[in-house]
Amino acid sequence: MKTLVLKKIVMPVAAITLGIAGAFSTNAMNASSKTLVNQQGYRFLSAQDPCHAEIMCRTEIGDVCKFGSSTLWGKVNPTSLNCPVPLYKIPNN
């Protein structure tokens, strides 16, 4: 009788509990693995200087990073010749 209760009730409940706990821990791990960093902001000046360095911005979504009236963009990697990455203003604390 005890074996029957163990097989039919306790084991499925334990499996469901472990599954739910695994799902929550995986979701928390994915949310914390996104790297939010400050990056150099660049603006377009001319064809000879398409990514002119200006000020530091951040990757976390917020107000658009600007230098004067120019929107600043980031590079995918430091050696890139174009600046397609949207950047956002670092808030003043």
Rosetta silent file (secondary structure, phi, psi, omega in degrees, C-alpha in Angstrom):
SEQUENCE: MKTLVLKKIVMPVAAITLGIAGAFSTNAMNASSKTLVNQQGYRFLSAQDPCHAEIMCRTEIGDVCKFGSSTLWGKVNPTSLNCPVPLYKIPNN
SCORE:     score description
SCORE:     0.000 S_00000001
   1 L     0.000  -44.298  179.157    0.000    0.000    0.000 S_00000001
   2 H   -64.196  -38.084  178.989    2.805    2.430    0.901 S_00000001
   3 H   -65.080  -38.812  179.215    4.617    1.625   -2.344 S_00000001
   4 H   -63.729  -44.388  178.504    1.456    2.336   -4.330 S_00000001
   5 H   -63.541  -42.135  179.777    1.040    5.773   -2.678 S_00000001
   6 H   -62.067  -45.401 -177.591    4.702    6.549   -3.315 S_00000001
   7 H   -71.637  -39.550 -172.151    4.502    5.619   -7.001 S_00000001
   8 H   -89.938  -23.315 -175.212    1.154    7.240   -7.802 S_00000001
   9 H  -120.162  -55.437 -172.194    1.259   10.465   -5.765 S_00000001
  10 H   -67.764  -44.644 -177.895    4.639   11.393   -4.294 S_00000001
  11 H   -63.542  -46.543  177.480    6.835   10.742   -7.351 S_00000001
  12 H   -63.543  -38.479  178.371    4.747   12.829   -9.816 S_00000001
  13 H   -64.213  -41.936  178.203    4.484   15.694   -7.317 S_00000001
  14 H   -63.943  -41.930  179.653    8.260   15.613   -6.801 S_00000001
  15 H   -64.239  -42.421  178.363    8.878   15.585  -10.570 S_00000001
  16 H   -64.492  -42.837  179.388    6.548   18.557  -11.115 S_00000001
  17 H   -62.035  -44.888  178.003    8.163   20.480   -8.260 S_00000001
  18 H   -63.927  -38.711  178.212   11.656   19.901   -9.642 S_00000001
  19 H   -63.093  -44.284  179.022   10.503   20.956  -13.111 S_00000001
  20 H   -65.451  -43.976  178.641    9.035   24.210  -11.840 S_00000001
  21 H   -61.757  -40.299  178.058   12.127   24.973   -9.755 S_00000001
  22 H   -64.708  -39.865  179.112   14.351   24.318  -12.789 S_00000001
  23 H   -64.232  -43.578  179.086   12.272   26.612  -14.979 S_00000001
  24 H   -65.865  -41.169 -179.068   12.490   29.475  -12.489 S_00000001
  25 H   -68.685  -35.512  177.504   16.240   29.104  -11.992 S_00000001
  26 H   -67.119  -42.491  178.984   16.860   29.003  -15.752 S_00000001
  27 H   -63.425  -41.862  179.063   14.756   32.141  -16.293 S_00000001
  28 H   -65.339  -37.100  179.266   16.607   34.003  -13.538 S_00000001
  29 H   -66.127  -42.000  179.553   19.942   32.970  -15.026 S_00000001
  30 H   -66.413  -38.767 -179.242   18.981   34.277  -18.487 S_00000001
  31 H   -66.346  -35.721 -177.917   17.761   37.606  -17.109 S_00000001
  32 H   -85.072  -10.935 -177.296   21.003   38.249  -15.233 S_00000001
  33 L   -84.455   -9.156  177.487   23.275   37.223  -18.115 S_00000001
  34 L   -73.085  122.413 -177.092   22.412   40.277  -20.243 S_00000001
  35 L   -89.544  121.987  175.535   25.370   42.592  -20.005 S_00000001
  36 L  -110.671  116.856 -174.697   24.576   46.270  -19.666 S_00000001
  37 L  -134.159  162.580  171.015   27.677   48.388  -20.045 S_00000001
  38 E   -81.017  142.017  179.298   28.767   51.911  -20.811 S_00000001
  39 E  -135.689  155.150  174.561   30.036   52.394  -24.356 S_00000001
  40 E   -66.345  132.940  176.504   31.662   55.168  -26.316 S_00000001
  41 E   -95.068  136.361 -178.609   29.071   57.161  -28.271 S_00000001
  42 E  -122.321  150.815  173.746   29.887   58.120  -31.864 S_00000001
  43 E  -128.601  154.767  179.769   28.274   60.538  -34.318 S_00000001
  44 L   -80.145  125.121  174.921   28.472   60.812  -38.085 S_00000001
  45 L  -106.931  -47.982 -178.549   30.555   63.788  -39.266 S_00000001
  46 L  -161.238  175.826  177.290   31.432   62.908  -42.871 S_00000001
  47 L   -63.175  -30.225  178.148   32.203   59.980  -45.171 S_00000001
  48 L   -78.550  -22.804 -179.324   35.837   60.249  -44.049 S_00000001
  49 L  -134.232   70.338 -175.469   34.820   60.291  -40.350 S_00000001
  50 L   -73.168  -20.532 -179.656   31.626   58.199  -40.058 S_00000001
  51 L  -132.048   85.712 -179.779   32.124   57.390  -36.366 S_00000001
  52 E   -92.389  121.140 -176.957   33.500   60.396  -34.497 S_00000001
  53 E   -66.819  135.735  178.444   33.925   59.692  -30.762 S_00000001
  54 E  -126.161  -86.780 -175.483   32.086   62.061  -28.433 S_00000001
  55 E  -128.008  168.380  176.924   30.834   61.008  -24.967 S_00000001
  56 E   -79.891  140.804  177.298   30.111   57.840  -23.008 S_00000001
  57 E  -131.037 -171.758  178.640   26.606   56.387  -23.221 S_00000001
  58 E  -134.451  165.902 -178.982   25.019   53.135  -22.048 S_00000001
  59 L   -93.694  -15.260  179.682   23.283   50.125  -23.577 S_00000001
  60 L   -72.179  129.332 -174.361   20.409   50.001  -21.059 S_00000001
  61 L   -60.537  134.609  179.879   17.265   51.399  -22.680 S_00000001
  62 L  -172.989 -144.122  176.368   16.333   54.915  -21.601 S_00000001
  63 L   -69.758  142.104 -178.743   16.598   58.406  -23.078 S_00000001
  64 E   -63.471  137.393  179.483   18.479   58.499  -26.391 S_00000001
  65 L   -77.306  126.887 -178.499   22.128   59.521  -26.023 S_00000001
  66 E  -132.965  153.684  170.946   22.803   62.845  -27.782 S_00000001
  67 E  -125.266  104.931 -170.056   25.663   65.283  -28.262 S_00000001
  68 L    67.230 -122.669  177.605   24.046   68.618  -29.002 S_00000001
  69 L  -101.888    2.192 -178.216   21.330   67.711  -31.502 S_00000001
  70 E   -89.721  130.223  173.952   23.182   64.653  -32.870 S_00000001
  71 E   -75.286  136.436 -179.808   22.096   61.162  -31.849 S_00000001
  72 L   -99.491  147.266 -177.747   25.037   59.010  -30.784 S_00000001
  73 E  -128.681  159.854  178.769   25.539   55.395  -31.806 S_00000001
  74 E  -109.954  163.277  177.077   27.811   52.574  -30.675 S_00000001
  75 L   -94.508  149.578  175.660   30.084   50.168  -32.505 S_00000001
  76 L   -67.448  -40.968  173.015   29.549   46.402  -32.592 S_00000001
  77 L  -144.048  159.113 -173.240   33.275   46.023  -31.891 S_00000001
  78 L   -59.622  -25.462 -177.965   36.044   48.625  -31.443 S_00000001
  79 L   -91.913   -2.337 -178.799   37.566   48.064  -34.898 S_00000001
  80 L   -63.838  146.950  178.907   34.253   48.418  -36.764 S_00000001
  81 L   -94.674   -9.777  177.385   33.979   51.240  -39.299 S_00000001
  82 L  -120.908  165.145 -173.469   30.233   51.783  -38.831 S_00000001
  83 L  -129.529   82.149 -176.644   28.115   52.575  -35.773 S_00000001
  84 L   -96.049   -4.280 -171.878   24.733   50.788  -35.842 S_00000001
  85 E   -86.727  120.527  177.530   24.162   50.156  -32.103 S_00000001
  86 E   -67.734  137.889  179.414   21.572   52.422  -30.424 S_00000001
  87 L  -124.409  160.996 -174.467   22.843   53.982  -27.199 S_00000001
  88 E  -130.308  154.068 -175.339   21.135   55.726  -24.319 S_00000001
  89 L   -67.208  140.620  173.925   22.008   58.577  -21.980 S_00000001
  90 L   -80.778  123.071 -176.995   23.704   57.822  -18.668 S_00000001
  91 L   -69.655  147.096  175.667   21.431   59.335  -15.994 S_00000001
  92 L   -84.034  123.631 -179.647   22.819   61.978  -13.647 S_00000001
  93 L   -99.565    0.000    0.000   22.558   60.739  -10.069 S_00000001
